[in-house]
Amino acid sequence: MCCHNKALLGQSVLATAILQFTTTVAVPLFFMANGALLMSRPLDLKKHLTKTGMLVTAVFAWRLLTWFLVMPFDTKTYSQIGAVNLINYLLGGTTSAYIPVEDYWYMYRLIAIYLFLPIIKLAYNHDSKVFKYLMVIMFVSAFVVTEIDFIFELASKS
């Protein structure tokens, strides 16, 4: 939770480095824990798709509710946002106006993982050794991409 509260760390270069490291590690660990729990039990496709549908519905409902609760306080900004932006927002995109739930970007990644889980589970059950190598490659590449983005961001500021 400290990853999302820069005030706890301050604004120094060291604090920024610590924040970058913790955010880089925390998200993959969250997904790995979720994957470990999902991969350790048998897959009931109907039950899995029902739960995934409930997750999608809950995320859409939460974002829509937040939209309608925040909108009255900033009518000028929100009046400029049309139906296309609302659909983009519900699908996990951002808008020109700040809406508090935009921080839940990971929910859409989680939904994507849940949608691909039947295929991943099939590959895991077929050949777990190859699957483990694939997971290591994906894990490492997630760090590399994040760090390259961070380096480019720092370079663009100088």
DSSP file (Angstrom, degrees, kcal/mol; ACC not computed):
  #  RESIDUE AA STRUCTURE BP1 BP2  ACC     N-H-->O    O-->H-N    N-H-->O    O-->H-N    TCO  KAPPA ALPHA  PHI   PSI    X-CA   Y-CA   Z-CA
    1    1 A M    >         0   0    0      0, 0.0     3,-1.3     0, 0.0     4,-0.1   0.000 360.0 360.0 360.0 -26.6    0.0    0.0    0.0
    2    2 A C  G >   +     0   0    0      1,-0.3     3,-1.8     2,-0.2     6,-0.2   0.792 360.0  72.9 -63.8 -25.6    3.0    2.3    0.5
    3    3 A C  G 3  S+     0   0    0      1,-0.3    -1,-0.3    19,-0.1    20,-0.1   0.797  99.7  45.4 -57.8 -28.1    3.6    2.0   -3.2
    4    4 A H  G <  S+     0   0    0     -3,-1.3     2,-0.5     1,-0.2    -1,-0.3   0.326 101.5  71.6-100.4   7.1    0.6    4.2   -3.8
    5    5 A N    X>  +     0   0    0     -3,-1.8     3,-1.3    -4,-0.1     4,-0.5  -0.776  49.5 173.6-127.2  88.2    1.3    6.8   -1.1
    6    6 A K  H >> S+     0   0    0     -2,-0.5     4,-2.2     1,-0.3     3,-0.9   0.770  75.7  71.0 -64.3 -25.6    4.3    9.0   -2.2
    7    7 A A  H 34 S+     0   0    0      1,-0.3    -1,-0.3     2,-0.2     4,-0.1   0.808  91.6  59.1 -62.2 -28.7    3.7   11.2    0.9
    8    8 A L  H <4 S+     0   0    0     -3,-1.3    -1,-0.3     1,-0.2    -2,-0.2   0.812 115.3  33.8 -69.2 -28.7    5.0    8.4    3.1
    9    9 A L  H << S-     0   0    0     -3,-0.9     3,-0.3    -4,-0.5    -2,-0.2   0.697 104.2-135.3 -99.9 -21.9    8.3    8.3    1.3
   10   10 A G     <  -     0   0    0     -4,-2.2    -1,-0.3     1,-0.2    -2,-0.1  -0.535  30.9 -74.8  94.4-167.2    8.8   12.0    0.4
   11   11 A Q  S    S+     0   0    0     -2,-0.2    -1,-0.2    -4,-0.1    -4,-0.1   0.151  82.2 122.7-120.3  18.5   10.0   13.5   -2.9
   12   12 A S  S  > S-     0   0    0     -3,-0.3     4,-2.2     1,-0.1     5,-0.1  -0.242  74.4-109.3 -77.4 169.3   13.7   12.7   -2.9
   13   13 A V  H  > S+     0   0    0      2,-0.2     4,-2.3     1,-0.2     5,-0.2   0.896 121.4  51.2 -64.0 -40.9   15.5   10.8   -5.5
   14   14 A L  H  > S+     0   0    0      2,-0.2     4,-2.7     1,-0.2     5,-0.2   0.921 109.1  50.4 -62.5 -44.0   16.0    7.9   -3.1
   15   15 A A  H  > S+     0   0    0      1,-0.2     4,-2.7     2,-0.2    -2,-0.2   0.903 110.3  50.3 -61.5 -40.6   12.3    7.9   -2.3
   16   16 A T  H  X S+     0   0    0     -4,-2.2     4,-2.6     2,-0.2    -1,-0.2   0.903 110.8  49.1 -63.7 -41.2   11.5    7.8   -6.0
   17   17 A A  H  X S+     0   0    0     -4,-2.3     4,-2.5     2,-0.2    -2,-0.2   0.912 112.5  47.6 -64.9 -42.6   13.9    4.9   -6.5
   18   18 A I  H  X S+     0   0    0     -4,-2.7     4,-2.7     2,-0.2     5,-0.2   0.927 113.0  48.9 -63.7 -44.6   12.3    3.0   -3.5
   19   19 A L  H  X S+     0   0    0     -4,-2.7     4,-2.4    -5,-0.2     5,-0.2   0.920 111.3  49.7 -61.3 -44.5    8.8    3.7   -4.8
   20   20 A Q  H  X S+     0   0    0     -4,-2.6     4,-1.9     1,-0.2    -1,-0.2   0.918 112.5  47.7 -61.7 -43.7    9.8    2.5   -8.3
   21   21 A F  H  X S+     0   0    0     -4,-2.5     4,-1.9     1,-0.2     5,-0.2   0.936 112.4  47.9 -63.4 -46.3   11.3   -0.7   -7.0
   22   22 A T  H  X S+     0   0    0     -4,-2.7     4,-2.7     1,-0.2    -1,-0.2   0.888 113.2  47.2 -65.8 -37.5    8.4   -1.5   -4.7
   23   23 A T  H  X S+     0   0    0     -4,-2.4     4,-1.2    -5,-0.2    -1,-0.2   0.851 110.4  53.7 -71.3 -31.7    5.8   -0.9   -7.5
   24   24 A T  H  < S+     0   0    0     -4,-1.9    -2,-0.2    -5,-0.2    -1,-0.2   0.872 118.2  35.1 -67.4 -36.5    7.9   -3.0   -9.9
   25   25 A V  H  X S+     0   0    0     -4,-1.9     4,-1.9    -5,-0.1    -2,-0.2   0.848 110.7  60.7 -85.7 -37.3    7.9   -5.9   -7.5
   26   26 A A  H  X S+     0   0    0     -4,-2.7     4,-2.2    -5,-0.2    -3,-0.2   0.902 102.0  49.1 -64.0 -45.3    4.4   -5.7   -5.9
   27   27 A V  H  X S+     0   0    0     -4,-1.2     4,-2.3     1,-0.2     5,-0.2   0.943 112.0  46.5 -66.3 -48.4    2.3   -6.1   -9.0
   28   28 A P  H  > S+     0   0    0      0, 0.0     4,-2.6     0, 0.0    -1,-0.2   0.903 112.6  52.1 -60.0 -37.1    4.0   -9.2  -10.4
   29   29 A L  H  X S+     0   0    0     -4,-1.9     4,-2.5     2,-0.2    -2,-0.2   0.895 107.6  52.3 -64.2 -38.7    3.9  -10.7   -6.9
   30   30 A F  H  X S+     0   0    0     -4,-2.2     4,-2.1     1,-0.2    -1,-0.2   0.937 113.2  43.7 -60.0 -47.2    0.2  -10.0   -6.7
   31   31 A F  H  X S+     0   0    0     -4,-2.3     4,-2.7     2,-0.2    -2,-0.2   0.859 112.2  52.8 -69.2 -34.9   -0.4  -11.7  -10.0
   32   32 A M  H  X S+     0   0    0     -4,-2.6     4,-2.7    -5,-0.2    -1,-0.2   0.917 109.6  48.5 -66.7 -41.8    1.9  -14.7   -9.1
   33   33 A A  H  X S+     0   0    0     -4,-2.5     4,-1.9     2,-0.2    -2,-0.2   0.921 113.2  48.0 -63.0 -42.4    0.0  -15.3   -5.9
   34   34 A N  H  X S+     0   0    0     -4,-2.1     4,-2.1    -5,-0.2    -2,-0.2   0.921 112.9  48.4 -62.8 -44.3   -3.3  -15.1   -7.7
   35   35 A G  H  X S+     0   0    0     -4,-2.7     4,-3.0     1,-0.2     5,-0.2   0.887 108.0  54.2 -64.3 -39.6   -2.0  -17.5  -10.4
   36   36 A A  H  X S+     0   0    0     -4,-2.7     4,-1.1     1,-0.2    -1,-0.2   0.900 110.2  47.3 -62.2 -39.5   -0.6  -20.0   -7.8
   37   37 A L  H  < S+     0   0    0     -4,-1.9     4,-0.2    -5,-0.2    -1,-0.2   0.890 116.0  44.4 -68.7 -38.1   -4.0  -20.1   -6.2
   38   38 A L  H >< S+     0   0    0     -4,-2.1     3,-0.8     1,-0.2    -2,-0.2   0.865 113.2  49.5 -74.2 -35.8   -5.8  -20.6   -9.6
   39   39 A M  H 3< S+     0   0    0     -4,-3.0    -1,-0.2     1,-0.2    -2,-0.2   0.697  99.8  66.6 -78.6 -17.8   -3.3  -23.2  -11.0
   40   40 A S  T 3< S+     0   0    0     -4,-1.1    -1,-0.2    -5,-0.2    -2,-0.1   0.555  97.6  57.6 -83.8  -5.8   -3.4  -25.4   -7.9
   41   41 A R  S <  S-     0   0    0     -3,-0.8     2,-0.0    -4,-0.2     0, 0.0  -0.872  94.4 -91.9-123.2 158.0   -7.0  -26.5   -8.2
   42   42 A P        -     0   0    0      0, 0.0     2,-0.6     0, 0.0    -2,-0.1  -0.326  43.9-115.2 -65.1 148.7   -8.9  -28.2  -11.0
   43   43 A L        -     0   0    0     -4,-0.1     2,-0.8    75,-0.1     3,-0.1  -0.776  23.4-170.4 -93.2 118.2  -10.6  -25.9  -13.5
   44   44 A D     >  -     0   0    0     -2,-0.6     4,-2.9     1,-0.2     5,-0.2  -0.910  12.9-160.7-101.5 101.2  -14.4  -26.0  -13.7
   45   45 A L  H  > S+     0   0    0     -2,-0.8     4,-2.8     1,-0.2     5,-0.2   0.870  85.3  48.7 -57.1 -45.0  -14.9  -23.9  -16.9
   46   46 A K  H  > S+     0   0    0      1,-0.2     4,-2.0     2,-0.2    -1,-0.2   0.936 115.3  44.1 -62.2 -46.6  -18.5  -23.0  -16.2
   47   47 A K  H  > S+     0   0    0      2,-0.2     4,-2.4     1,-0.2    -2,-0.2   0.899 114.2  51.4 -64.0 -41.1  -17.8  -21.9  -12.6
   48   48 A H  H  X S+     0   0    0     -4,-2.9     4,-2.4     1,-0.2    -2,-0.2   0.928 111.1  46.0 -63.3 -46.6  -14.7  -20.0  -13.7
   49   49 A L  H  X S+     0   0    0     -4,-2.8     4,-2.4    -5,-0.2    -1,-0.2   0.856 111.4  53.2 -67.1 -34.0  -16.5  -18.1  -16.5
   50   50 A T  H  X S+     0   0    0     -4,-2.0     4,-2.1    -5,-0.2    -2,-0.2   0.932 111.2  45.9 -63.8 -45.8  -19.4  -17.3  -14.1
   51   51 A K  H  X S+     0   0    0     -4,-2.4     4,-2.1     2,-0.2    -2,-0.2   0.891 112.3  51.0 -65.1 -39.2  -16.9  -15.9  -11.6
   52   52 A T  H  X S+     0   0    0     -4,-2.4     4,-2.5     2,-0.2    -1,-0.2   0.915 109.7  50.3 -63.9 -42.6  -15.1  -13.9  -14.3
   53   53 A G  H  X S+     0   0    0     -4,-2.4     4,-2.5     1,-0.2    -2,-0.2   0.877 109.5  51.1 -61.7 -38.3  -18.4  -12.5  -15.5
   54   54 A M  H  X S+     0   0    0     -4,-2.1     4,-2.5     2,-0.2    -1,-0.2   0.883 109.8  50.2 -66.6 -38.0  -19.2  -11.5  -12.0
   55   55 A L  H  X S+     0   0    0     -4,-2.1     4,-2.6     2,-0.2    -2,-0.2   0.931 111.1  48.3 -65.0 -45.6  -15.8   -9.7  -11.7
   56   56 A V  H  X S+     0   0    0     -4,-2.5     4,-2.7     1,-0.2     5,-0.2   0.929 113.2  48.3 -59.5 -45.9  -16.4   -7.9  -14.9
   57   57 A T  H  X S+     0   0    0     -4,-2.5     4,-2.8     1,-0.2    -1,-0.2   0.908 111.8  49.4 -61.8 -43.1  -19.9   -6.8  -13.8
   58   58 A A  H  X S+     0   0    0     -4,-2.5     4,-2.6     2,-0.2    -2,-0.2   0.912 112.5  46.9 -64.4 -42.9  -18.5   -5.7  -10.4
   59   59 A V  H  X S+     0   0    0     -4,-2.6     4,-2.5     2,-0.2     5,-0.2   0.935 114.6  46.6 -65.8 -45.7  -15.7   -3.6  -11.9
   60   60 A F  H  X S+     0   0    0     -4,-2.7     4,-2.7    -5,-0.2     5,-0.2   0.934 114.2  48.2 -59.9 -46.2  -18.1   -2.0  -14.5
   61   61 A A  H  X S+     0   0    0     -4,-2.8     4,-2.9    -5,-0.2     5,-0.2   0.908 112.2  48.9 -62.5 -43.0  -20.7   -1.3  -11.8
   62   62 A W  H  X S+     0   0    0     -4,-2.6     4,-2.5     2,-0.2    -1,-0.2   0.926 113.9  45.3 -63.8 -45.2  -18.1    0.2   -9.5
   63   63 A R  H  X S+     0   0    0     -4,-2.5     4,-2.4     2,-0.2    -2,-0.2   0.902 114.9  47.9 -66.5 -40.1  -16.6    2.4  -12.2
   64   64 A L  H  X S+     0   0    0     -4,-2.7     4,-2.3    -5,-0.2    -2,-0.2   0.917 112.3  49.0 -66.4 -43.3  -20.1    3.5  -13.4
   65   65 A L  H  X S+     0   0    0     -4,-2.9     4,-1.9    -5,-0.2    -2,-0.2   0.924 112.5  47.8 -61.1 -45.1  -21.2    4.3   -9.8
   66   66 A T  H  X S+     0   0    0     -4,-2.5     4,-2.6     2,-0.2     5,-0.3   0.909 108.9  54.9 -63.0 -41.7  -18.0    6.3   -9.2
   67   67 A W  H  X S+     0   0    0     -4,-2.4     4,-2.5     1,-0.2    -2,-0.2   0.946 111.9  43.0 -54.5 -51.1  -18.5    8.2  -12.4
   68   68 A F  H  < S+     0   0    0     -4,-2.3    -1,-0.2     1,-0.2    -2,-0.2   0.764 115.1  49.4 -72.4 -25.2  -22.1    9.2  -11.4
   69   69 A L  H  < S+     0   0    0     -4,-1.9    -1,-0.2    -5,-0.2     4,-0.2   0.833 118.3  38.3 -79.6 -33.2  -21.0   10.1   -7.9
   70   70 A V  H >X S+     0   0    0     -4,-2.6     3,-1.6    -5,-0.2     4,-0.5   0.823 101.5  74.6 -84.5 -33.7  -18.1   12.2   -8.9
   71   71 A M  G >< S+     0   0    0     -4,-2.5     3,-1.6    -5,-0.3     7,-0.3   0.843  87.6  58.1 -52.6 -44.8  -19.7   13.8  -12.0
   72   72 A P  G >4 S+     0   0    0      0, 0.0     3,-0.5     0, 0.0    -1,-0.3   0.756 102.9  55.9 -61.7 -21.6  -22.0   16.3  -10.1
   73   73 A F  G <4 S+     0   0    0     -3,-1.6    -2,-0.2     1,-0.2     3,-0.1   0.609 118.8  29.9 -86.3 -11.4  -19.0   17.9   -8.4
   74   74 A D  G <X  +     0   0    0     -3,-1.6     4,-2.4    -4,-0.5    -1,-0.2  -0.421  69.5 155.5-141.8  61.2  -17.2   18.7  -11.7
   75   75 A T  H <> S+     0   0    0     -3,-0.5     4,-2.1     1,-0.2     5,-0.1   0.814  70.3  59.5 -64.3 -31.8  -20.0   19.2  -14.2
   76   76 A K  H  > S+     0   0    0      2,-0.2     4,-0.5     1,-0.2    -1,-0.2   0.951 112.4  37.8 -62.5 -49.0  -17.9   21.5  -16.5
   77   77 A T  H >4 S+     0   0    0      1,-0.2     3,-1.0    -3,-0.2     4,-0.2   0.928 119.4  47.6 -66.9 -45.7  -15.3   18.7  -17.1
   78   78 A Y  H >< S+     0   0    0     -4,-2.4     3,-1.2     1,-0.3    -1,-0.2   0.759 100.1  65.4 -72.5 -24.4  -17.7   15.9  -17.2
   79   79 A S  H 3< S+     0   0    0     -4,-2.1    -1,-0.3     1,-0.2    -2,-0.2   0.742  99.4  55.4 -68.5 -20.0  -20.1   17.6  -19.6
   80   80 A Q  T << S+     0   0    0     -3,-1.0     2,-0.7    -4,-0.5    -1,-0.2   0.532  88.5  90.8 -87.2  -6.9  -17.4   17.5  -22.2
   81   81 A I    <   -     0   0    0     -3,-1.2     2,-0.0    -4,-0.2    14,-0.0  -0.809  64.0-165.8 -95.8 118.2  -17.0   13.7  -21.9
   82   82 A G     >  -     0   0    0     -2,-0.7     4,-1.8     1,-0.0     5,-0.1  -0.109  39.0 -80.5 -93.5-168.8  -19.3   11.9  -24.3
   83   83 A A  H  > S+     0   0    0      1,-0.2     4,-2.4     2,-0.2     5,-0.2   0.849 125.1  56.8 -62.9 -37.4  -20.5    8.3  -24.7
   84   84 A V  H  > S+     0   0    0      1,-0.2     4,-2.5     2,-0.2    -1,-0.2   0.924 108.9  46.2 -63.0 -43.8  -17.3    7.2  -26.4
   85   85 A N  H  > S+     0   0    0      2,-0.2     4,-2.5     1,-0.2    -1,-0.2   0.855 110.4  54.0 -66.5 -34.0  -15.2    8.3  -23.4
   86   86 A L  H  X S+     0   0    0     -4,-1.8     4,-2.4     2,-0.2    -2,-0.2   0.919 110.5  45.9 -65.2 -42.6  -17.6    6.7  -21.0
   87   87 A I  H  X S+     0   0    0     -4,-2.4     4,-1.8     2,-0.2    -2,-0.2   0.920 112.6  50.6 -64.7 -44.1  -17.2    3.4  -22.9
   88   88 A N  H  <>S+     0   0    0     -4,-2.5     5,-3.0     1,-0.2    -2,-0.2   0.902 110.8  50.2 -58.8 -41.9  -13.5    3.8  -22.9
   89   89 A Y  H ><5S+     0   0    0     -4,-2.5     3,-1.6     1,-0.2    -2,-0.2   0.913 109.1  50.1 -63.0 -44.7  -13.6    4.5  -19.2
   90   90 A L  H 3<5S+     0   0    0     -4,-2.4    -1,-0.2     1,-0.3    -2,-0.2   0.811 107.2  55.8 -65.6 -28.9  -15.7    1.4  -18.5
   91   91 A L  T 3<5S-     0   0    0     -4,-1.8    -1,-0.3    -5,-0.2    -2,-0.2   0.353 131.6 -91.1 -86.2   7.0  -13.2   -0.7  -20.5
   92   92 A G  T < 5S+     0   0    0     -3,-1.6    -3,-0.2     1,-0.3    -2,-0.1   0.435  84.8 129.6 103.6  -0.1  -10.3    0.5  -18.3
   93   93 A G      < -     0   0    0     -5,-3.0    -1,-0.3    -6,-0.2     2,-0.2  -0.200  54.9-111.6 -78.6 176.0   -9.2    3.5  -20.2
   94   94 A T        -     0   0    0      4,-0.0     2,-0.3     2,-0.0    -1,-0.1  -0.614  22.6-147.6-104.1 167.7   -8.6    6.9  -18.7
   95   95 A T        -     0   0    0      2,-0.4     4,-0.1    -2,-0.2   -14,-0.0  -0.780  32.1-105.2-125.7 171.6  -10.5   10.1  -19.3
   96   96 A S  S    S+     0   0    0     -2,-0.3     2,-0.3   -19,-0.1   -18,-0.1   0.734 105.8  68.4 -71.0 -20.3   -9.4   13.8  -19.4
   97   97 A A  S    S-     0   0    0    -20,-0.1    -2,-0.4   -19,-0.0     2,-0.4  -0.769  93.9-112.5 -98.2 144.7  -11.1   14.2  -16.0
   98   98 A Y        -     0   0    0     -2,-0.3    -2,-0.1    -4,-0.1     3,-0.0  -0.627  34.4-178.2 -76.8 128.0   -9.6   12.5  -12.9
   99   99 A I    >   -     0   0    0     -2,-0.4     3,-2.2    -4,-0.1     4,-0.2  -0.998  29.7-129.7-126.0 126.6  -11.9    9.8  -11.5
  100  100 A P  G >  S+     0   0    0      0, 0.0     3,-1.1     0, 0.0    -1,-0.1   0.741 100.4  60.8 -51.7 -32.5  -10.7    8.1   -8.3
  101  101 A V  G >  S+     0   0    0      1,-0.3     3,-2.1     2,-0.1   -38,-0.1   0.449  73.2  94.5 -80.9   3.2  -11.1    4.4   -9.6
  102  102 A E  G X  S+     0   0    0     -3,-2.2     3,-0.5     1,-0.3    -1,-0.3   0.705  72.5  72.6 -64.9 -14.9   -8.6    4.9  -12.4
  103  103 A D  G X  S+     0   0    0     -3,-1.1     3,-0.5     1,-0.2     2,-0.4   0.661  77.8  78.4 -70.0 -14.9   -6.1    3.5  -10.0
  104  104 A Y  G X>  +     0   0    0     -3,-2.1     3,-1.5     1,-0.2     4,-0.5  -0.086  51.1 129.6 -87.3  37.1   -7.7    0.0  -10.4
  105  105 A W  H X>  +     0   0    0     -3,-0.5     3,-1.0    -2,-0.4     4,-1.0   0.821  63.5  66.8 -57.9 -31.9   -6.0   -0.6  -13.7
  106  106 A Y  H <> S+     0   0    0     -3,-0.5     4,-2.6     1,-0.3    -1,-0.3   0.739  85.1  70.6 -66.1 -22.5   -4.8   -4.0  -12.5
  107  107 A M  H <> S+     0   0    0     -3,-1.5     4,-2.4     1,-0.2    -1,-0.3   0.875  98.2  49.6 -62.3 -35.7   -8.4   -5.2  -12.4
  108  108 A Y  H <X S+     0   0    0     -3,-1.0     4,-2.0    -4,-0.5    -1,-0.2   0.844 110.2  50.0 -72.8 -32.5   -8.5   -5.3  -16.2
  109  109 A R  H  X S+     0   0    0     -4,-1.0     4,-2.3     2,-0.2    -2,-0.2   0.899 111.1  50.3 -66.9 -40.2   -5.2   -7.2  -16.2
  110  110 A L  H  X S+     0   0    0     -4,-2.6     4,-2.6     2,-0.2    -2,-0.2   0.904 109.2  50.5 -64.4 -42.4   -6.7   -9.6  -13.7
  111  111 A I  H  X S+     0   0    0     -4,-2.4     4,-2.3     2,-0.2    -1,-0.2   0.911 109.8  51.3 -61.2 -42.2   -9.8  -10.0  -15.9
  112  112 A A  H  X S+     0   0    0     -4,-2.0     4,-2.0     2,-0.2    -2,-0.2   0.911 110.0  49.3 -61.5 -42.2   -7.5  -10.7  -18.9
  113  113 A I  H  X S+     0   0    0     -4,-2.3     4,-1.2     1,-0.2    -2,-0.2   0.926 110.8  50.1 -61.7 -44.3   -5.7  -13.4  -16.9
  114  114 A Y  H  < S+     0   0    0     -4,-2.6    -2,-0.2     1,-0.2    -1,-0.2   0.876 110.0  50.5 -62.4 -37.4   -8.9  -15.0  -15.9
  115  115 A L  H  < S+     0   0    0     -4,-2.3     4,-0.2     1,-0.2    -1,-0.2   0.854 116.2  41.3 -69.7 -33.1  -10.1  -15.0  -19.5
  116  116 A F  H >X S+     0   0    0     -4,-2.0     4,-2.4     1,-0.2     3,-0.7   0.566  89.6  95.5 -88.1  -9.0   -6.9  -16.7  -20.6
  117  117 A L  H 3X S+     0   0    0     -4,-1.2     4,-3.5     1,-0.2     5,-0.3   0.863  77.4  56.5 -53.5 -43.6   -6.7  -19.0  -17.7
  118  118 A P  H 3> S+     0   0    0      0, 0.0     4,-1.7     0, 0.0    -1,-0.2   0.902 112.3  43.2 -57.8 -38.2   -8.4  -22.0  -19.4
  119  119 A I  H <> S+     0   0    0     -3,-0.7     4,-2.2    -4,-0.2    -2,-0.2   0.919 115.6  48.3 -70.5 -43.5   -5.7  -21.9  -22.1
  120  120 A I  H  X S+     0   0    0     -4,-2.4     4,-2.6     1,-0.2    -1,-0.2   0.916 111.6  50.2 -61.8 -43.4   -2.9  -21.4  -19.6
  121  121 A K  H  X S+     0   0    0     -4,-3.5     4,-2.6    -5,-0.2    -1,-0.2   0.882 108.7  52.5 -63.5 -38.9   -4.2  -24.2  -17.5
  122  122 A L  H  X S+     0   0    0     -4,-1.7     4,-1.7    -5,-0.3    -1,-0.2   0.927 111.2  46.4 -62.4 -45.1   -4.3  -26.5  -20.5
  123  123 A A  H  X S+     0   0    0     -4,-2.2     4,-2.3     2,-0.2     8,-0.2   0.900 112.4  51.3 -63.6 -40.8   -0.7  -25.7  -21.3
  124  124 A Y  H  < S+     0   0    0     -4,-2.6    -2,-0.2     1,-0.2    -1,-0.2   0.917 111.4  46.3 -62.5 -44.5    0.3  -26.2  -17.7
  125  125 A N  H  < S+     0   0    0     -4,-2.6     3,-0.2     1,-0.2    -1,-0.2   0.797 112.2  52.7 -69.2 -27.9   -1.4  -29.6  -17.6
  126  126 A H  H  < S-     0   0    0     -4,-1.7     2,-0.2     1,-0.2    -2,-0.2   0.941 133.8  -6.6 -74.4 -48.7    0.2  -30.6  -20.9
  127  127 A D     X  -     0   0    0     -4,-2.3     4,-1.8    -5,-0.1    -1,-0.2  -0.720  59.8-176.7-152.9  94.4    3.9  -29.9  -20.1
  128  128 A S  H  > S+     0   0    0     -3,-0.2     4,-2.3    -2,-0.2     5,-0.1   0.783  81.8  59.9 -69.0 -28.2    4.6  -28.2  -16.7
  129  129 A K  H  > S+     0   0    0      2,-0.2     4,-1.8     1,-0.2    -1,-0.2   0.953 109.3  41.8 -66.9 -48.4    8.4  -27.9  -17.3
  130  130 A V  H  > S+     0   0    0      1,-0.2     4,-2.2     2,-0.2    -1,-0.2   0.895 113.4  55.3 -62.6 -39.8    8.0  -25.8  -20.5
  131  131 A F  H  X S+     0   0    0     -4,-1.8     4,-2.3    -8,-0.2    -1,-0.2   0.898 105.2  51.9 -60.8 -41.7    5.2  -23.8  -18.8
  132  132 A K  H  X S+     0   0    0     -4,-2.3     4,-2.0     2,-0.2    -1,-0.2   0.903 109.2  49.6 -64.4 -41.2    7.6  -22.9  -15.8
  133  133 A Y  H  X S+     0   0    0     -4,-1.8     4,-2.3     1,-0.2    -1,-0.2   0.908 110.2  51.6 -62.3 -41.2   10.2  -21.6  -18.2
  134  134 A L  H  X S+     0   0    0     -4,-2.2     4,-2.4     1,-0.2    -2,-0.2   0.901 108.5  50.7 -62.0 -41.9    7.6  -19.5  -20.0
  135  135 A M  H  X S+     0   0    0     -4,-2.3     4,-2.5     2,-0.2    -1,-0.2   0.887 109.3  50.8 -65.0 -39.1    6.4  -18.1  -16.6
  136  136 A V  H  X S+     0   0    0     -4,-2.0     4,-2.7     2,-0.2     5,-0.2   0.926 111.1  48.7 -63.6 -44.3   10.0  -17.1  -15.7
  137  137 A I  H  X S+     0   0    0     -4,-2.3     4,-2.5     1,-0.2    -2,-0.2   0.918 113.1  47.2 -61.6 -43.8   10.5  -15.4  -19.1
  138  138 A M  H  X S+     0   0    0     -4,-2.4     4,-1.7     2,-0.2    -1,-0.2   0.898 112.4  50.3 -65.6 -39.5    7.2  -13.5  -18.7
  139  139 A F  H  X S+     0   0    0     -4,-2.5     4,-1.3     2,-0.2    -2,-0.2   0.942 113.7  43.7 -63.2 -49.1    8.1  -12.5  -15.1
  140  140 A V  H  X S+     0   0    0     -4,-2.7     4,-2.3     1,-0.2     3,-0.3   0.907 111.4  54.0 -64.5 -42.2   11.6  -11.2  -16.0
  141  141 A S  H  X S+     0   0    0     -4,-2.5     4,-2.6    -5,-0.2     5,-0.2   0.838 101.8  59.3 -64.5 -31.2   10.3   -9.4  -19.1
  142  142 A A  H  X S+     0   0    0     -4,-1.7     4,-1.8     2,-0.2    -1,-0.2   0.900 108.7  44.9 -62.3 -39.9    7.7   -7.6  -17.0
  143  143 A F  H  X S+     0   0    0     -4,-1.3     4,-2.8    -3,-0.3     5,-0.2   0.927 112.3  51.4 -67.1 -45.0   10.6   -6.1  -14.9
  144  144 A V  H  X S+     0   0    0     -4,-2.3     4,-2.5     1,-0.2     5,-0.2   0.922 111.0  47.0 -60.9 -46.3   12.6   -5.2  -18.0
  145  145 A V  H  X S+     0   0    0     -4,-2.6     4,-2.3     1,-0.2    -1,-0.2   0.917 113.5  48.6 -62.9 -43.6    9.7   -3.4  -19.7
  146  146 A T  H  X S+     0   0    0     -4,-1.8     4,-2.2    -5,-0.2    -2,-0.2   0.919 113.4  46.7 -62.8 -44.3    8.9   -1.5  -16.5
  147  147 A E  H  X S+     0   0    0     -4,-2.8     4,-2.5     2,-0.2    -2,-0.2   0.882 110.9  51.5 -68.4 -37.9   12.5   -0.5  -16.0
  148  148 A I  H  X S+     0   0    0     -4,-2.5     4,-2.5    -5,-0.2    -1,-0.2   0.917 110.3  49.7 -64.6 -42.1   13.0    0.6  -19.6
  149  149 A D  H  X S+     0   0    0     -4,-2.3     4,-2.3     1,-0.2    -2,-0.2   0.914 111.0  50.0 -59.5 -43.1    9.8    2.8  -19.3
  150  150 A F  H  X S+     0   0    0     -4,-2.2     4,-2.4     2,-0.2    -2,-0.2   0.909 110.6  49.1 -63.4 -42.8   11.2    4.3  -16.1
  151  151 A I  H  X S+     0   0    0     -4,-2.5     4,-2.6     2,-0.2    -2,-0.2   0.918 111.6  49.0 -63.9 -44.1   14.6    5.0  -17.8
  152  152 A F  H  X S+     0   0    0     -4,-2.5     4,-2.2     2,-0.2    -1,-0.2   0.881 110.3  51.9 -62.6 -38.1   12.9    6.6  -20.8
  153  153 A E  H  X S+     0   0    0     -4,-2.3     4,-1.0     2,-0.2    -2,-0.2   0.923 111.7  45.9 -64.9 -43.7   10.7    8.7  -18.5
  154  154 A L  H >X S+     0   0    0     -4,-2.4     4,-0.7     1,-0.2     3,-0.5   0.909 112.6  51.1 -64.2 -41.6   13.8    9.9  -16.5
  155  155 A A  H >< S+     0   0    0     -4,-2.6     3,-0.7     1,-0.2    -2,-0.2   0.867 106.4  54.2 -64.3 -36.7   15.7   10.6  -19.8
  156  156 A S  H 3< S+     0   0    0     -4,-2.2    -1,-0.2     1,-0.2    -2,-0.2   0.750 104.6  55.8 -71.2 -22.1   12.8   12.7  -21.2
  157  157 A K  H <<        0   0    0     -4,-1.0    -1,-0.2    -3,-0.5    -2,-0.2   0.661 360.0 360.0 -82.5 -16.6   12.8   14.9  -18.1
  158  158 A S    <<        0   0    0     -4,-0.7    -1,-0.2    -3,-0.7    -2,-0.2   0.472 360.0 360.0 -95.1 360.0   16.4   15.9  -18.4
